[in-house]
């Protein structure tokens, strides 16, 4: 008995979603540059010809995922009435909660943390809105003016924090919850604070 139009549409949508999900996992863990169409097709249990029925290229998949991330990303509204120190705490707590979810958002975070290592992505096609680290940079500068954040180059602090966050996120997505230690928000925030603020 032939499939109905609705059933065929559902099968196509399931396959398309499978390709996107498997690509997200591969792009996050292997990196965009090192992931091939062959990797994606194998992970999705389909042939190359079937893969190309849904997407023209690896790049098309990548930008579809980026657009989805933009549409589904929770709106992070930090309260401007709070000090920079407290807004940094809110921002770090948001990232920590994303790591603990161990769902697609965790993979998106890890993908984002490692994007700057990729050489073959056309970054001009990515929207230039302020990302989490751009926001963090502004908050560090503001906190330094307030006298609560350690005096150092904000970029160096972000590089250190981003590297540490990448390691924690990788541990989270490659091990079970009980084997991965995700530091508390307070521990992570204390990395930014002057000693007197840690008390």
Steps between C-alpha positions, in 0.01 A plus 500: 500500500648838398566769760260791526623851420500584870704188584757583229523859628555371855773257387679779312481733799632226733794433269578870465489540879726196544759652263490831688528336843785270400679791332470709815659223709778448244570871448519548877720200581716469186485859383344631181827477305561133585141381443431362152180430309595133533508534882156663500349244260637209706383650830156554343494144356445611145676501166669805349232526231225499765693760701520732197123468460473711819806728501732629229807528720649486847494880503123505442455273802727718713311822424165325546620402849626853571163646395317247719725589795419870450125432491489263796759667724342615827488875538761595755382828646745613765359756741677832430423610856734233636875551543734363233610236752141375543433504124820296446363256756168478310682446170728231643203329665324495161804330340533257790131402474549444125790263573297306757209444258707263283258558212532673163566834668813353663628387159424843354698661783799270436478564125495874566795481743715338231387690189808723500719191443324418171672617183244421228191680636396818322455714812365791292177301463451483877295783649714751681277536806672518838581149621540381858871583506441847357251559779742357757776730373281807556406380848865438595593854391204640696589290805861618487373859510282405799806348667357149544666315208873418492726742315623325187444508126130401457589301186753290693244432771244394239752270326575329832134474595396382152769229498395378843131510402580301186669229707206481742248488214696226322510295821126548541405379153742207494437355846207421726371766742642325805851486349520862389557771758353834395625770739237706678408844371675657800827316429491614137411859588781517758751464216404852393486671838760693693606320820300728728190427291542123550430526870 
